[in-house]
């Protein structure tokens, strides 16, 4: 009877896929270590905290984050950036170089010093739907519990949001389309500014903007035929992320001044 029961259970496990060792795959440890080594805790002048990560451009290091992480910061202002991957927390005074509030991207300088910084690569390669990704951040940074959490997700869709801007001089309105990734994954306040990266390479494809259900200050309209749905106030469990193409544009601006 025991043998029969074991045989039946084995068949059930095979049918459900639970008998396969490693059916639920984790992100490669080397990728996690690489991402964690580049993470930055942003501690803002007004007391907010969020996430960022280090990139290298033109032989210089920069911190990339979402512009809404530190509100009210002006170009040239310093923000406390903490590299927690060091043996001891390494606080740096990172100055805001350029930002784009429409696309929600900000670039900060990294002061030179006698320390080792690990940078992540940005990739502009097309990302197909259903691509497996990882994302990382300090999800409880706003409550001063500073630890990195790395999670898995998948690129679920893309969308383009139209922002209507008014020229300060001419008063003319201009429609600016901004692209976003929609990721199957849940983030929390404090994750904003963290990297969304490919598994297993660790190359960054986007910046975490937030989970749709907490974006109260934004209107994220998804259109399907004649229907429109505002995702900003819906607890959908969908992560909104900003493609790195906007980061690349700002990095060029930061290094050339154009």
Secondary structure as UniProt FT lines:
FT   HELIX           2..16
FT   TURN            17..19
FT   TURN            21..22
FT   HELIX           29..38
FT   STRAND          39..43
FT   TURN            45..46
FT   STRAND          49..57
FT   TURN            58..59
FT   STRAND          60..65
FT   TURN            67..68
FT   TURN            71..72
FT   TURN            75..76
FT   STRAND          78..83
FT   TURN            84..85
FT   STRAND          90..100
FT   TURN            101..104
FT   STRAND          105..109
FT   TURN            129..130
FT   STRAND          132..137
FT   TURN            139..140
FT   HELIX           141..143
FT   STRAND          149..166
FT   TURN            168..170
FT   STRAND          173..184
FT   TURN            189..190
FT   TURN            192..193
FT   STRAND          195..198
FT   TURN            199..201
FT   STRAND          204..211
FT   HELIX           212..214
FT   TURN            216..217
FT   STRAND          221..224
FT   TURN            225..226
FT   STRAND          227..230
FT   HELIX           231..233
FT   STRAND          238..243
FT   HELIX           245..256
//
